[in-house]
Amino acid sequence: MKILIDNAMIVPMDETQVEKFFIGSLAVADGKIAMVAMEEQREEALARFEAQYGKADRVIDGTGKLLMPGLINTHNHVPMALMRGLADDMPLMKWLYDHVWPYEAKFTREDIRAGAKLGIAEMLLGGTTTFTDMYWHEAEVGAAVEQMGIRAVLSPTFTDNRFADFEADFQEVYDMYGKGQCDRITLMIAPHAVYSCCEQNLLKARDLAEKHGLALNIHVSETMDEQENVWKNFGMTPLRYLDKLGMLRPGTLAVHCVYLLEDDINLLVEREVSVAHNPQSNMKISSGISPVSSLVEHGVNVGIGTDGPCSNNDLDMFEELRTASFLQKVSTLDPVVLPAYEVLQMATVNGARALGLQDRVGMLREGMEADVIMLDVRKPHYYPRHDMVANLAYCGKSSDVEMVMVGGRILVEQGRLTSDDLEAICTDAEQKAFAVLLRHGKLM
């Protein structure tokens, strides 16, 4: 469908645009953004669009609405939506070893798909159009992605006690999606962490990624305990240890990065490694505060992630980007760090760069994939409109999202999923979550 949206407020997140915010029009054809024009350029741009594609099949009045790129969630464990509200208020290692991993061990593949669908529904309704997942049986997450229309980077993961299953799991996902079979799905390889994967298995993951031309995705320097234990065992920081193993390279995604020495930050810059910052999850599990303002100042590419729905507990990227900014301001006692536009970049164009998708998504530019969200900004929290970019970063809410488009296909309209039954998704996920509890044999 060829779609034209007129008279909308547009925040393109495109550094080639002189204006960060303007009133204008946007058109979509063949799943791509075919026109982005300021109000005064509309007639000329529309004539070019119609000469190439013909008249739009649908024209949408964007009065009072704001268009921006879909949000990009750079870290998630989306099937853990089934665990939302379980095992809250405890430290990371107790949470993982005593509760999360024993519960997950009772998951069936159908449970994983149901959890993925629940999390994807939440993300789409909140304006997220791309997410990075890290889980096992990622083929089930892929099936949910294909059905629901979102864009995803699937990262089959392992800990040492799951490595035997990982090789078959990876091969299944690679056979399904590793050669571009679905243009909305790409792959990474995700050893869980230094503390949960031995050196031999980390090296196997590195070699597998190298063989298939895939990037690595790994939790690193998340807690002080991790930092101290790795230093005790190897005489170096987790990042320096991964670098020794040849795992830090352009395209590697380092998740969390809470405890970093300046030498670690310089290493991230040198190796062209991106960071997935998860402020609310780090706060909830009391891991600490990542030095994001210092990372940005040194030139590290930083995206924003929610982490899984069990450690956050929601997948609301508008909350996450606002928290990222405010947390840096209070931790540095500097109100200037991580300003509004910069944190919006982290949730869009920087996230795309972290996932190797910078040529496809993350901004509203002609030729890019039509991953576009439209917010209703005729709400009290957007007035007065002194600075709509600041209002978007600091006042925007997932509930403002009215329309979501991925690859030119409208997946959310008037705040509702267009092709999936939300009530059925929620009911199925809840039934499966309680069935897992019964198999697990105890309440959490």
Secondary structure, 3 states (H helix, E strand, C coil): CCEEEEEEEECCCCCCCCCCCEEEEEEEECCEEEEEEEHHHHHHHHHHHHHHHCCCCEEEECCCEEEEECEEEEEECHHHHHHCCCCCCCCHHHHHHHHHHHHHCCCCHHHHHHHHHHHHHHHHHCCEEEEEEEECCHHHHHHHHHHHCCEEEEEEEECHHHHHHHHHHHHHHHHHHCCCCCCCEEEEEEECECCCCCHHHHHHHHHHHHHHCCEEEEEECCCHHHHHHHHHHHCCCHHHHHHHCCCCCCCCEEEECCCCCHHHHHHHHHHCCEEEECHHHHHHCCCCCCCHHHHHHHCCCEEECCCCCCCCCCCCHHHHHHHHHHHHHHHHCCCCCCCHHHHHHHCCHHHHHHCCCCCCCCCCCCCCECCEEEEECCCHHHCCCCCHHHHHHHHCCHHHEEEEEECCEEEEECCEECCCCHHHHHHHHHHHHHHHHHHHCCCC
